[in-house]
Amino acid sequence: MKASYIDILEGMPAEALSWYDQHGCPRYRPFDPALCTDVYAQQVFLLRIACQRCGDEFDVEVCTPWILEAAERIVDPCCLHYGDPPRHDDQAGYRCAGDTMSCDDLEVLQAWEKNEDFKWVRMPEMEGRIE
């Protein structure tokens, strides 16, 4: 289960929320791979996930954990998984039990990789529905 980040969420309007990072922290700027919390990441993905319990959908960041050899990089979007969804309330306004369940990974919205010059390059061939 991810942290609640209630101190951040209460200070911002809900409609301003744009996406969540890999730790479940709410982010308010438009997604940019340079905002990834892992400075060593070689690949960064913006996924659309759903809570298994209530079905609410979230846009979340997933990244490779460290500098990887080319053979270790993610080449199949089906290998991506976010884990527990960000903390949230269900439609009735109660803390959702789905906070403790793994999410359903639905779609790769954006896929990025650092090139040899350490610049982020979009990989549209990895974007789309996750089967």
N, C-alpha and C positions, 0 to 999 in steps of 0.2 A: 504494500500500500504506500502510495506516495504522500509526501507532506501536504498539509492543507493550504499553505500560503495565504491564509485568511487576512493577514496584515497587508498583503499586496492587493488581493481581490477587493477588499472593502474600500480601498482608497481610489479605485478606478471604476468608471461606468462599465457595466457588463458588455454593452455593445462595442466598446473599444477593444475588447480582448480579441487578439488576432490568432494566436497559436500558443502551444505549450512546449517548453524545451524537454529534453530527455529525462529531466528530473521531475517533471510535472509542474514546473514554475510557469505561471502565466506570463506571456509576452505581448506587448502592445504595439510594437512597430511591425510593419510588414515583414514577412519572413525573408531572411537573407542568410545564406550559409556562413557568412562571416560572423554571425551572432551565435554560432554553435558554442556551447559551453566547454567543449573539449578542444583546446588549441592545437592538439596533435592530430585531429581527425583528418582523414584523407578523403572520406566520402560523407556527405550529409544528405539526408532525405527528409522531406516533409510528407508525412503520411496522414491519411484520413483513417481514423479508427472509430469503433463503436463500443460502447459499454455493453457487456454481455447481459446485464440485468435489465437496464431501462432502455437501451438502444440509442441513447444520446450519442451524437457524433462529435469528434474533436479533431483538430488539426494539430499534429505533434511532430517533434523533431526526433530523428534517430540518426546516429552517426557511428562510424567505425571507431573503436576505442583507442587505437594507437596507430602510429605509422606502420603500415603493412606492406609487405612485398606485393607485387602486382598479382601474383597467384593467389593471395589471400583476400583480395578485395571482393566485395559483394558484386556478383554478376547476375544474380537471379533475385528479383524483388520478392519472391516467395520466401527467401531466407530472412527477410526483415520481420521484426516483431518488437512492439513497444512494451509489452507487459501490462501491468495494471493501468487503467485509465487515470487521468487526472482526477483529483478529489472533486466531487460534485454532488448536488442534491438530485433526487428523482423528481418526476413530474408533480408529485404531491407535496414537494418542498421538504422532504425528509432526507437525511444522509443516505445516499444510495449504497446498497450492499455490493454493488458492482465495483466499488472502490477497491475491494479485496479480491476481485476476480481478474483474470487475464482478459485483455480486450480482444475484439475481433478486428484484425487488420484488413481494411477495405481497399485502399487505393494509395498508390504513390503519386502525390500531387506534383512534387518537384524532386529531382535527383541531381546531385552536384558532386564533382570530384576535383581535387587539386591537381593541376598539371605540374610539369617539371619546373615551372617558374613560380610555383606556389600561388597561382591564381585559380579562382573557382571557375569551373567550366560546367555548364549545364549538360546533362545526359538524358535527353528526351526519350531515347530508346528504352530507358528503364522506368518510364512513367506509365501509369495506367492502373487498371484494376488488378488486385492481388487475388489470384485464384486459390 
